[in-house]
Amino acid sequence: MSERLIRAWTVFVVGALTLGCTTTPPGTGVFLLLDTSGTYAGELAGAQTVVNYLLGTLDPGDSFGVARIDGGSFSEKDILLRMTFDERPSVANDQKRRAMQTVSNFADTVSAASHTDITGGVMQAVEWLNEVGPGRRTVLIFSDLEEDLPDGFIRDFPIELAGVEVIAINVTKLQPDNLDPREYLARLERWRERVESGGGVWAVINDMERLPVALTL
């Protein structure tokens, strides 16, 4: 083999290996955070619609997690479920039925939290999604986005969100927002800036009928 052919072959092999190493991993991972604060707990019945849609859309091999947002959300105790669906459709369907029942039971029995650690919930969600390693990683926040931390909690720091979609769902308006709508817009803007500065993609969905279009899972 001539030296020119050897060089060409080497370039081809190296290029192929590089391409293989940069291929996006398969699968989708979704983590849903449920706000249980006193100002939002009444909205949790609507979360079942979101869960039903997700479970009907995610495929075998995809990953799904759900956790509550309360006063200390960076904690294992607030996780309702985390699972990667089996590659066998029949087994995956059984897992989905159990997941649906778990969330339904939670919504029926949950008590309102006195504080709201949204940042801790996002960190918990991203940590698990990065560990599972799907090609697409999405964090859904079912919340009014009003963070109310217990004394001594520190959350005013950047969150690493590279490659993660963060979608706020059903962001209801609080009483002060009705008095001054700028409060609501400012709350959305603060979270947008925080997500995008961490390398993530931000979106807001308040019309549940737009959920399938926005997620396109």
C-alpha positions as CSV (number, residue, x, y, z in Angstrom):
1,M,0.0,0.0,0.0
2,S,1.4,3.4,-0.9
3,E,2.2,6.0,1.7
4,R,-0.6,8.2,0.2
5,L,-3.2,5.5,0.6
6,I,-2.0,4.8,4.2
7,R,-2.4,8.5,5.1
8,A,-5.9,8.6,3.5
9,W,-6.9,5.4,5.3
10,T,-5.6,6.8,8.7
11,V,-7.6,10.0,8.2
12,F,-10.8,8.0,7.4
13,V,-10.4,5.7,10.4
14,V,-9.7,8.6,12.8
15,G,-12.6,10.6,11.4
16,A,-15.0,7.6,11.8
17,L,-13.9,7.0,15.4
18,T,-14.3,10.7,16.2
19,L,-17.8,10.7,14.7
20,G,-18.7,7.7,16.7
21,C,-17.6,9.3,19.9
22,T,-19.6,12.4,19.4
23,T,-22.9,10.7,18.5
24,T,-25.7,11.8,20.7
25,P,-26.8,9.0,23.1
26,P,-30.2,7.5,22.4
27,G,-33.3,8.0,24.5
28,T,-35.2,10.7,26.4
29,G,-35.2,11.6,30.0
30,V,-37.9,13.7,31.7
31,F,-38.0,14.8,35.3
32,L,-41.2,16.4,36.6
33,L,-41.1,18.7,39.6
34,L,-44.4,19.3,41.5
35,D,-44.8,22.4,43.6
36,T,-46.6,21.5,46.9
37,S,-46.5,25.0,48.5
38,G,-49.6,26.4,50.1
39,T,-50.2,28.8,47.3
40,Y,-50.0,26.1,44.6
41,A,-51.0,22.7,46.1
42,G,-54.5,23.1,44.8
43,E,-53.2,22.9,41.3
44,L,-51.8,19.4,41.7
45,A,-54.9,17.8,40.2
46,G,-53.9,19.2,36.9
47,A,-50.5,17.5,37.2
48,Q,-52.1,14.2,36.5
49,T,-52.9,15.4,33.0
50,V,-49.2,16.1,32.4
51,V,-48.1,12.7,33.9
52,N,-50.7,10.9,31.7
53,Y,-49.4,12.6,28.6
54,L,-45.8,11.9,29.4
55,L,-46.4,8.2,30.2
56,G,-48.3,7.8,27.0
57,T,-45.5,9.4,25.0
58,L,-42.3,8.1,26.4
59,D,-40.9,5.0,24.8
60,P,-39.3,1.8,26.2
61,G,-35.8,2.7,27.2
62,D,-36.7,6.3,28.1
63,S,-36.3,7.6,31.7
64,F,-38.9,9.3,33.9
65,G,-38.7,10.8,37.3
66,V,-41.1,12.8,39.6
67,A,-40.4,14.7,42.8
68,R,-42.2,17.2,45.0
69,I,-40.9,20.7,45.6
70,D,-41.1,21.6,49.3
71,G,-38.8,23.3,51.8
72,G,-35.7,21.2,51.1
73,S,-36.0,19.7,47.7
74,F,-32.4,18.7,47.2
75,S,-33.2,15.5,49.1
76,E,-34.0,11.9,48.3
77,K,-37.1,12.0,50.5
78,D,-38.9,14.2,48.0
79,I,-38.5,11.8,45.1
80,L,-41.7,10.0,44.2
81,L,-40.3,7.8,41.5
82,R,-37.3,7.4,39.2
83,M,-37.2,4.7,36.5
84,T,-35.9,3.8,33.1
85,F,-38.6,1.9,31.2
86,D,-37.7,-1.6,30.2
87,E,-37.0,-2.3,26.5
88,R,-39.8,-4.8,26.5
89,P,-43.1,-2.9,25.8
90,S,-45.2,-5.1,28.1
91,V,-42.9,-4.6,31.0
92,A,-42.6,-0.9,30.3
93,N,-46.4,-0.6,30.3
94,D,-46.5,-2.2,33.7
95,Q,-44.0,0.3,35.0
96,K,-46.0,3.2,33.5
97,R,-49.2,2.0,35.2
98,R,-47.3,1.9,38.6
99,A,-45.9,5.4,38.0
100,M,-49.4,6.7,37.2
101,Q,-50.8,5.2,40.4
102,T,-47.9,6.6,42.5
103,V,-48.5,10.1,41.3
104,S,-52.3,9.8,41.7
105,N,-51.9,8.6,45.3
106,F,-49.5,11.4,46.0
107,A,-51.9,14.1,44.6
108,D,-54.8,12.7,46.7
109,T,-52.8,12.7,50.0
110,V,-50.2,15.5,49.8
111,S,-50.1,18.2,52.4
112,A,-49.1,21.7,51.6
113,A,-45.5,22.6,52.2
114,S,-44.6,25.8,54.1
115,H,-41.6,26.6,51.8
116,T,-40.6,26.1,48.2
117,D,-37.1,25.1,47.2
118,I,-37.4,25.2,43.4
119,T,-33.6,25.4,42.9
120,G,-33.0,22.3,45.0
121,G,-35.6,20.4,43.0
122,V,-34.0,21.4,39.7
123,M,-30.5,20.4,41.0
124,Q,-31.9,17.0,42.0
125,A,-33.5,16.5,38.7
126,V,-30.5,17.5,36.6
127,E,-28.2,15.3,38.8
128,W,-30.3,12.2,38.0
129,L,-30.7,13.0,34.3
130,N,-27.0,13.4,33.9
131,E,-26.4,10.1,35.7
132,V,-28.9,8.3,33.5
133,G,-27.4,9.9,30.4
134,P,-30.2,10.1,27.8
135,G,-29.7,12.0,24.6
136,R,-32.4,14.5,25.4
137,R,-32.9,15.8,29.0
138,T,-35.9,17.8,30.1
139,V,-36.9,19.2,33.4
140,L,-40.6,20.2,33.8
141,I,-41.5,22.5,36.7
142,F,-45.2,22.4,37.6
143,S,-45.2,25.6,39.8
144,D,-46.0,29.2,40.2
145,L,-42.1,29.7,40.3
146,E,-42.3,31.6,43.6
147,E,-39.3,30.4,45.6
148,D,-39.7,30.7,49.3
149,L,-36.7,29.2,51.2
150,P,-36.3,28.2,54.8
151,D,-33.9,30.3,57.0
152,G,-30.3,29.5,56.3
153,F,-30.8,27.9,52.8
154,I,-28.5,29.3,50.2
155,R,-29.6,29.0,46.5
156,D,-28.3,32.2,44.9
157,F,-25.6,30.5,42.8
158,P,-25.4,29.3,39.2
159,I,-26.8,25.9,38.2
160,E,-25.1,23.9,35.5
161,L,-27.8,23.2,32.9
162,A,-25.8,22.5,29.7
163,G,-27.9,20.4,27.3
164,V,-31.0,20.5,29.5
165,E,-34.4,21.9,28.6
166,V,-36.3,23.5,31.5
167,I,-40.0,24.0,30.9
168,A,-42.2,25.7,33.4
169,I,-45.8,24.5,33.2
170,N,-49.0,26.1,34.5
171,V,-47.3,29.1,36.0
172,T,-50.2,30.6,37.9
173,K,-50.5,34.2,39.0
174,L,-50.2,35.1,42.7
175,Q,-52.3,37.7,44.4
176,P,-49.5,40.4,44.2
177,D,-49.3,39.6,40.5
178,N,-52.9,40.8,40.1
179,L,-52.1,44.0,41.8
180,D,-48.9,44.5,39.7
181,P,-48.5,42.2,36.6
182,R,-44.9,43.2,36.4
183,E,-44.2,41.0,39.4
184,Y,-45.3,37.9,37.4
185,L,-43.3,38.9,34.3
186,A,-40.2,39.6,36.5
187,R,-40.5,36.2,38.1
188,L,-40.5,34.5,34.7
189,E,-37.6,36.7,33.5
190,R,-35.5,35.8,36.6
191,W,-35.9,32.1,35.9
192,R,-35.3,32.5,32.2
193,E,-32.0,34.3,32.9
194,R,-31.0,31.8,35.4
195,V,-31.6,28.8,33.2
196,E,-30.0,30.3,30.1
197,S,-27.0,31.6,32.0
198,G,-26.4,28.0,33.1
199,G,-26.4,26.8,29.5
200,G,-30.0,25.5,29.5
201,V,-33.0,26.1,27.2
202,W,-36.0,27.8,28.8
203,A,-39.7,27.7,27.9
204,V,-43.0,28.4,29.6
205,I,-46.3,26.5,28.8
206,N,-49.5,27.8,30.4
207,D,-51.9,26.4,27.9
208,M,-52.0,22.6,28.5
209,E,-53.2,22.0,24.9
210,R,-49.8,23.2,23.7
211,L,-47.9,20.6,25.8
212,P,-47.6,18.0,23.0
213,V,-46.3,20.6,20.5
214,A,-43.8,22.1,23.0
215,L,-42.4,18.8,24.1
216,T,-42.5,16.9,20.9
217,L,-41.0,13.8,22.7
